[in-house]
Every structure is written in structure tokens, then in C-alpha cells.
Amino acid sequence: MPGRGWSLLGVAMGCLLFPSWALADPDIHVTYDGARLEFRLDASVQASLAAVQAVVHDYDRLDRILPLVVESRFLGPAGDGVARVFTLMRGCLLFVCREGPHTIDVRRVPGGWSSGISVPELSRVRRGQFSWRIDQETGDSPGVQIQMYGYFEPDFAVPPVLGPPLVRLWVRSELRASIDRIEQAAIAHQDRQTMREAP
């Protein structure tokens, strides 16, 4: 069994955000009181809706888009409309590194909010849940809007020397990196699709 883990997904699922040339900075809010981490983000990526959906739901390659994920795989259905997904999370904050499993039951809702719920008995997380929505931006913008929020309660203690402020900064950084990765992976997906469809 892997060691205790930094399963702060910042997603989440974060597991998650922008290059310096992006059109707009993401709106990210993170709170952490030493036991429970909550986050919310609203960001834009310059890729097609289909490509962003494809890379976000490619459960065998989440390491492409989430900096904390070093391995992931689809475990199969876990009920009506639910996909069970395994991730191995690894992260370092200053001199403290953690690694551990985080298994999530994902319910994808086309055209609406999708959700992921931690499976504590298969994770180093007491409880966790996150929701996200991916929509085409309105108006003339070719971009896609990503909204996400969630919370996690890891089953390990953060060393006092690190403290909540440093953890919050670290999670914000991971979330920003994730959006950047989502955009890059989606653009690469678009390019591959274009090459396949070329005569």
C-alpha cells in the first residue's frame, strides 16, 4: 500500500492553471483550516468544447492534466451512470512529500454539472467531493469556460511548520497549473483529430 497521500485534488480532482499569454486569469478561491480544504475556480481555456471534454474524461491519462496525479486508470462502472477511477497522487510542499491512492466515483452529466465523490475505503481521504461544468463561452469568444468547486478532508496531518497559508498557496498554484495543462492537452487533441480527418 502506498504511503500517506497529498490527495488534495486540486481535483480533484488538484488537482488544477494558466499560461502567461492566456486571455484571462482564472478566478480561484482556496480555504484550508488544517483539516478541510475547499476550493472554487472559474477559468477559460482556448480550445474546443469537445476537446476539453475529451481530455478531462480520459481517466487513463489524468496525469496529463493534473500535476499531482502520477498514475490513473478507469476501474469500471460502479452503479448506474457512475465510473470508478483510481488515481495515485504524489506531491511535495517544501521538504514534505506525500503519496497515496485516491479513488473517485465520477458521474458525468452531459450539458450540466458532473461530480466526483471520494471512495474513502480505497483512498487516503476521509471524505471528498467536487463538481465541475464545462461550457462553451457566450458571445464571440471561441473559448470554453470551466467551473469547479469541491472539498477534501485528507486522513493525515499537515506538519505545523507548513501551516494553512502555505498549503492554500500551494493548492492555488496546482489549480493554475491544471488549467494550463488542460488547455495544452485539449489543443493537442484537436491537432490529432485534424490530422486524422485530413484527406
VOVO-291139 format. One record per residue (C-alpha): residue number from 1; x, y, z. Coordinates in pm, 1 decimal. Example, Ala and Ser with C-alpha at 12.3 -4.5 7.8 and 13.67 -1.06 7.14 Angstrom:
BEGIN
<node bapa="1" c1="1230.0" c2="-450.0" c3="780.0"/>
<node bapa="2" c1="1367.0" c2="-106.0" c3="714.0"/>
This chain:
BEGIN
<node bapa="1" c1="0.0" c2="0.0" c3="0.0"/>
<node bapa="2" c1="146.9" c2="339.3" c3="-92.3"/>
<node bapa="3" c1="230.8" c2="587.2" c3="181.4"/>
<node bapa="4" c1="3.0" c2="858.4" c3="310.1"/>
<node bapa="5" c1="-101.5" c2="1094.7" c3="34.9"/>
<node bapa="6" c1="-149.1" c2="1456.3" c3="-58.0"/>
<node bapa="7" c1="-486.4" c2="1377.5" c3="-213.2"/>
<node bapa="8" c1="-571.3" c2="1745.3" c3="-244.7"/>
<node bapa="9" c1="-706.3" c2="1714.2" c3="-595.4"/>
<node bapa="10" c1="-689.0" c2="2022.7" c3="-685.8"/>
<node bapa="11" c1="-935.0" c2="1796.7" c3="-808.7"/>
<node bapa="12" c1="-978.1" c2="1699.4" c3="-796.0"/>
<node bapa="13" c1="-989.2" c2="1626.5" c3="-894.2"/>
<node bapa="14" c1="-578.6" c2="1944.8" c3="-795.8"/>
<node bapa="15" c1="-581.5" c2="1882.8" c3="-886.9"/>
<node bapa="16" c1="-574.2" c2="2201.2" c3="-1133.5"/>
<node bapa="17" c1="-399.3" c2="2692.1" c3="-1423.8"/>
<node bapa="18" c1="-293.4" c2="2945.1" c3="-1692.2"/>
<node bapa="19" c1="-4.4" c2="3040.4" c3="-1922.1"/>
<node bapa="20" c1="110.9" c2="3399.5" c3="-1922.4"/>
<node bapa="21" c1="-42.2" c2="3458.3" c3="-2266.5"/>
<node bapa="22" c1="-392.3" c2="3339.4" c3="-2171.7"/>
<node bapa="23" c1="-676.6" c2="3582.1" c3="-2233.8"/>
<node bapa="24" c1="-791.6" c2="3598.1" c3="-1872.5"/>
<node bapa="25" c1="-665.6" c2="3488.8" c3="-1532.9"/>
<node bapa="26" c1="-867.6" c2="3219.7" c3="-1359.9"/>
<node bapa="27" c1="-1075.5" c2="3308.4" c3="-1056.8"/>
<node bapa="28" c1="-951.6" c2="3076.9" c3="-779.7"/>
<node bapa="29" c1="-1050.3" c2="3066.1" c3="-413.3"/>
<node bapa="30" c1="-899.9" c2="2821.4" c3="-163.9"/>
<node bapa="31" c1="-970.0" c2="2779.1" c3="207.8"/>
<node bapa="32" c1="-795.4" c2="2540.6" c3="444.8"/>
<node bapa="33" c1="-828.6" c2="2523.2" c3="823.8"/>
<node bapa="34" c1="-583.4" c2="2241.8" c3="889.4"/>
<node bapa="35" c1="-840.8" c2="1965.9" c3="839.8"/>
<node bapa="36" c1="-1068.3" c2="2054.1" c3="549.0"/>
<node bapa="37" c1="-967.7" c2="2205.5" c3="217.0"/>
<node bapa="38" c1="-1225.6" c2="2376.2" c3="-4.4"/>
<node bapa="39" c1="-1173.1" c2="2530.9" c3="-345.2"/>
<node bapa="40" c1="-1359.7" c2="2705.2" c3="-622.5"/>
<node bapa="41" c1="-1238.0" c2="2808.2" c3="-965.4"/>
<node bapa="42" c1="-1375.6" c2="2969.8" c3="-1277.0"/>
<node bapa="43" c1="-1142.2" c2="2970.8" c3="-1576.1"/>
<node bapa="44" c1="-1134.6" c2="2996.0" c3="-1954.6"/>
<node bapa="45" c1="-936.2" c2="2778.6" c3="-2193.8"/>
<node bapa="46" c1="-884.6" c2="2842.3" c3="-2564.1"/>
<node bapa="47" c1="-979.8" c2="2505.5" c3="-2710.9"/>
<node bapa="48" c1="-1291.7" c2="2340.2" c3="-2845.8"/>
<node bapa="49" c1="-1560.1" c2="2212.6" c3="-2610.8"/>
<node bapa="50" c1="-1530.5" c2="1858.4" c3="-2747.2"/>
<node bapa="51" c1="-1152.8" c2="1853.4" c3="-2697.2"/>
<node bapa="52" c1="-1171.8" c2="1982.1" c3="-2338.3"/>
<node bapa="53" c1="-1441.4" c2="1726.3" c3="-2253.3"/>
<node bapa="54" c1="-1230.2" c2="1450.9" c3="-2408.2"/>
<node bapa="55" c1="-915.8" c2="1518.6" c3="-2205.6"/>
<node bapa="56" c1="-1097.2" c2="1583.0" c3="-1876.4"/>
<node bapa="57" c1="-1278.0" c2="1249.5" c3="-1904.4"/>
<node bapa="58" c1="-978.6" c2="1046.6" c3="-2028.7"/>
<node bapa="59" c1="-949.8" c2="860.9" c3="-1698.4"/>
<node bapa="60" c1="-643.2" c2="658.9" c3="-1802.7"/>
<node bapa="61" c1="-437.4" c2="974.1" c3="-1868.4"/>
<node bapa="62" c1="-525.8" c2="1220.3" c3="-1592.0"/>
<node bapa="63" c1="-153.3" c2="1268.4" c3="-1526.0"/>
<node bapa="64" c1="-150.6" c2="1485.9" c3="-1841.1"/>
<node bapa="65" c1="-378.2" c2="1745.2" c3="-1683.9"/>
<node bapa="66" c1="-340.7" c2="1714.0" c3="-1304.3"/>
<node bapa="67" c1="8.1" c2="1785.1" c3="-1165.8"/>
<node bapa="68" c1="-46.5" c2="1574.3" c3="-851.7"/>
<node bapa="69" c1="-155.0" c2="1263.5" c3="-1042.3"/>
<node bapa="70" c1="127.8" c2="1027.4" c3="-1136.1"/>
<node bapa="71" c1="-95.8" c2="737.0" c3="-1241.3"/>
<node bapa="72" c1="-464.6" c2="688.0" c3="-1318.0"/>
<node bapa="73" c1="-693.2" c2="424.7" c3="-1461.1"/>
<node bapa="74" c1="-1059.0" c2="354.8" c3="-1520.9"/>
<node bapa="75" c1="-1168.8" c2="73.1" c3="-1288.6"/>
<node bapa="76" c1="-1508.8" c2="17.2" c3="-1446.9"/>
<node bapa="77" c1="-1871.2" c2="106.6" c3="-1372.9"/>
<node bapa="78" c1="-1978.8" c2="149.0" c3="-1009.2"/>
<node bapa="79" c1="-2352.9" c2="178.8" c3="-1048.3"/>
<node bapa="80" c1="-2590.0" c2="346.4" c3="-1288.9"/>
<node bapa="81" c1="-2400.4" c2="612.9" c3="-1479.9"/>
<node bapa="82" c1="-2103.6" c2="608.8" c3="-1238.4"/>
<node bapa="83" c1="-1742.3" c2="547.0" c3="-1340.9"/>
<node bapa="84" c1="-1491.3" c2="441.9" c3="-1073.8"/>
<node bapa="85" c1="-1148.8" c2="596.9" c3="-1129.7"/>
<node bapa="86" c1="-822.8" c2="520.3" c3="-947.6"/>
<node bapa="87" c1="-550.6" c2="783.1" c3="-912.7"/>
<node bapa="88" c1="-214.5" c2="770.2" c3="-741.9"/>
<node bapa="89" c1="-136.1" c2="1114.1" c3="-604.6"/>
<node bapa="90" c1="211.1" c2="1245.9" c3="-523.6"/>
<node bapa="91" c1="311.2" c2="1594.5" c3="-414.5"/>
<node bapa="92" c1="579.9" c2="1784.3" c3="-227.9"/>
<node bapa="93" c1="544.5" c2="2103.1" c3="-27.6"/>
<node bapa="94" c1="883.5" c2="2235.2" c3="79.6"/>
<node bapa="95" c1="1058.5" c2="1934.6" c3="238.6"/>
<node bapa="96" c1="743.1" c2="1725.9" c3="295.3"/>
<node bapa="97" c1="640.7" c2="1476.8" c3="26.4"/>
<node bapa="98" c1="335.0" c2="1252.4" c3="34.7"/>
<node bapa="99" c1="199.9" c2="976.9" c3="-188.0"/>
<node bapa="100" c1="-118.4" c2="777.9" c3="-176.5"/>
<node bapa="101" c1="-422.4" c2="643.3" c3="-362.4"/>
<node bapa="102" c1="-737.5" c2="843.5" c3="-425.2"/>
<node bapa="103" c1="-1027.1" c2="654.5" c3="-581.4"/>
<node bapa="104" c1="-1323.3" c2="857.0" c3="-708.7"/>
<node bapa="105" c1="-1671.9" c2="770.6" c3="-832.3"/>
<node bapa="106" c1="-1745.2" c2="1002.2" c3="-1124.8"/>
<node bapa="107" c1="-2092.2" c2="1079.2" c3="-1254.2"/>
<node bapa="108" c1="-2083.6" c2="1261.1" c3="-1585.6"/>
<node bapa="109" c1="-2391.3" c2="1466.5" c3="-1672.9"/>
<node bapa="110" c1="-2392.9" c2="1588.4" c3="-2036.1"/>
<node bapa="111" c1="-2493.5" c2="1953.2" c3="-2059.6"/>
<node bapa="112" c1="-2480.4" c2="2007.1" c3="-1684.6"/>
<node bapa="113" c1="-2277.0" c2="1965.2" c3="-1370.3"/>
<node bapa="114" c1="-2070.0" c2="1648.6" c3="-1332.1"/>
<node bapa="115" c1="-1940.3" c2="1523.7" c3="-998.3"/>
<node bapa="116" c1="-1673.5" c2="1313.0" c3="-833.5"/>
<node bapa="117" c1="-1705.0" c2="1159.1" c3="-486.9"/>
<node bapa="118" c1="-1408.7" c2="1011.0" c3="-299.3"/>
<node bapa="119" c1="-1425.9" c2="644.0" c3="-200.1"/>
<node bapa="120" c1="-1266.2" c2="658.2" c3="149.5"/>
<node bapa="121" c1="-1207.7" c2="283.0" c3="185.6"/>
<node bapa="122" c1="-994.2" c2="293.7" c3="-131.6"/>
<node bapa="123" c1="-826.8" c2="628.4" c3="-62.4"/>
<node bapa="124" c1="-611.2" c2="826.5" c3="178.6"/>
<node bapa="125" c1="-901.8" c2="1068.3" c3="213.8"/>
<node bapa="126" c1="-1163.9" c2="1073.9" c3="488.8"/>
<node bapa="127" c1="-1415.7" c2="1230.9" c3="253.7"/>
<node bapa="128" c1="-1421.2" c2="1449.4" c3="-53.2"/>
<node bapa="129" c1="-1646.5" c2="1569.1" c3="-330.2"/>
<node bapa="130" c1="-1611.7" c2="1801.9" c3="-625.9"/>
<node bapa="131" c1="-1832.1" c2="1919.3" c3="-910.6"/>
<node bapa="132" c1="-1747.1" c2="2076.7" c3="-1243.6"/>
<node bapa="133" c1="-1914.1" c2="2219.5" c3="-1550.7"/>
<node bapa="134" c1="-1757.2" c2="2272.5" c3="-1893.5"/>
<node bapa="135" c1="-1947.6" c2="2508.9" c3="-2126.4"/>
<node bapa="136" c1="-1891.4" c2="2697.9" c3="-2447.1"/>
<node bapa="137" c1="-1835.3" c2="3064.4" c3="-2367.1"/>
<node bapa="138" c1="-2107.7" c2="3301.0" c3="-2479.4"/>
<node bapa="139" c1="-2071.5" c2="3575.3" c3="-2737.2"/>
<node bapa="140" c1="-1792.9" c2="3577.0" c3="-2994.7"/>
<node bapa="141" c1="-1535.6" c2="3405.2" c3="-2773.3"/>
<node bapa="142" c1="-1407.8" c2="3072.1" c3="-2908.7"/>
<node bapa="143" c1="-1310.1" c2="2962.0" c3="-2558.3"/>
<node bapa="144" c1="-1454.9" c2="2717.7" c3="-2309.9"/>
<node bapa="145" c1="-1548.9" c2="2803.9" c3="-1951.9"/>
<node bapa="146" c1="-1456.1" c2="2562.3" c3="-1673.5"/>
<node bapa="147" c1="-1622.4" c2="2595.7" c3="-1333.7"/>
<node bapa="148" c1="-1526.8" c2="2370.0" c3="-1046.8"/>
<node bapa="149" c1="-1573.2" c2="2354.8" c3="-673.5"/>
<node bapa="150" c1="-1518.6" c2="2094.9" c3="-405.6"/>
<node bapa="151" c1="-1371.7" c2="1992.8" c3="-73.5"/>
<node bapa="152" c1="-1134.1" c2="1731.6" c3="70.8"/>
<node bapa="153" c1="-1050.5" c2="1605.9" c3="415.1"/>
<node bapa="154" c1="-720.6" c2="1414.3" c3="394.4"/>
<node bapa="155" c1="-652.0" c2="1145.6" c3="653.3"/>
<node bapa="156" c1="-310.4" c2="1282.9" c3="750.2"/>
<node bapa="157" c1="-195.8" c2="1584.9" c3="944.2"/>
<node bapa="158" c1="-6.7" c2="1871.1" c3="781.8"/>
<node bapa="159" c1="312.8" c2="1949.9" c3="976.7"/>
<node bapa="160" c1="263.9" c2="2270.0" c3="1181.9"/>
<node bapa="161" c1="568.6" c2="2431.0" c3="1020.2"/>
<node bapa="162" c1="380.8" c2="2439.8" c3="688.9"/>
<node bapa="163" c1="56.2" c2="2587.5" c3="816.7"/>
<node bapa="164" c1="-271.9" c2="2664.0" c3="635.7"/>
<node bapa="165" c1="-147.2" c2="2977.5" c3="449.4"/>
<node bapa="166" c1="131.9" c2="2787.1" c3="275.4"/>
<node bapa="167" c1="-99.7" c2="2496.9" c3="190.7"/>
<node bapa="168" c1="-351.9" c2="2739.8" c3="38.8"/>
<node bapa="169" c1="-83.4" c2="2899.7" c3="-179.0"/>
<node bapa="170" c1="38.6" c2="2558.6" c3="-292.0"/>
<node bapa="171" c1="-311.3" c2="2438.1" c3="-384.7"/>
<node bapa="172" c1="-378.2" c2="2760.2" c3="-579.6"/>
<node bapa="173" c1="-58.0" c2="2700.0" c3="-774.5"/>
<node bapa="174" c1="-159.3" c2="2341.5" c3="-853.3"/>
<node bapa="175" c1="-502.6" c2="2454.0" c3="-970.8"/>
<node bapa="176" c1="-349.7" c2="2716.1" c3="-1202.1"/>
<node bapa="177" c1="-110.7" c2="2455.0" c3="-1343.9"/>
<node bapa="178" c1="-400.0" c2="2217.3" c3="-1408.4"/>
<node bapa="179" c1="-592.2" c2="2464.5" c3="-1625.6"/>
<node bapa="180" c1="-277.0" c2="2528.7" c3="-1827.6"/>
<node bapa="181" c1="-234.8" c2="2153.5" c3="-1874.6"/>
<node bapa="182" c1="-599.8" c2="2106.0" c3="-1970.8"/>
<node bapa="183" c1="-564.1" c2="2371.8" c3="-2239.1"/>
<node bapa="184" c1="-242.2" c2="2222.9" c3="-2378.9"/>
<node bapa="185" c1="-382.2" c2="1868.7" c3="-2381.5"/>
<node bapa="186" c1="-705.3" c2="1985.8" c3="-2548.6"/>
<node bapa="187" c1="-514.5" c2="2170.8" c3="-2822.2"/>
<node bapa="188" c1="-301.7" c2="1860.1" c3="-2884.3"/>
<node bapa="189" c1="-621.6" c2="1652.9" c3="-2902.9"/>
<node bapa="190" c1="-765.5" c2="1896.1" c3="-3160.1"/>
<node bapa="191" c1="-447.7" c2="1873.9" c3="-3367.9"/>
<node bapa="192" c1="-460.6" c2="1492.8" c3="-3370.1"/>
<node bapa="193" c1="-825.6" c2="1498.9" c3="-3475.6"/>
<node bapa="194" c1="-747.2" c2="1742.1" c3="-3758.3"/>
<node bapa="195" c1="-466.5" c2="1517.4" c3="-3885.6"/>
<node bapa="196" c1="-693.8" c2="1211.5" c3="-3881.0"/>
<node bapa="197" c1="-962.6" c2="1394.8" c3="-4076.6"/>
<node bapa="198" c1="-724.8" c2="1540.1" c3="-4333.5"/>
<node bapa="199" c1="-764.6" c2="1389.7" c3="-4685.5"/>
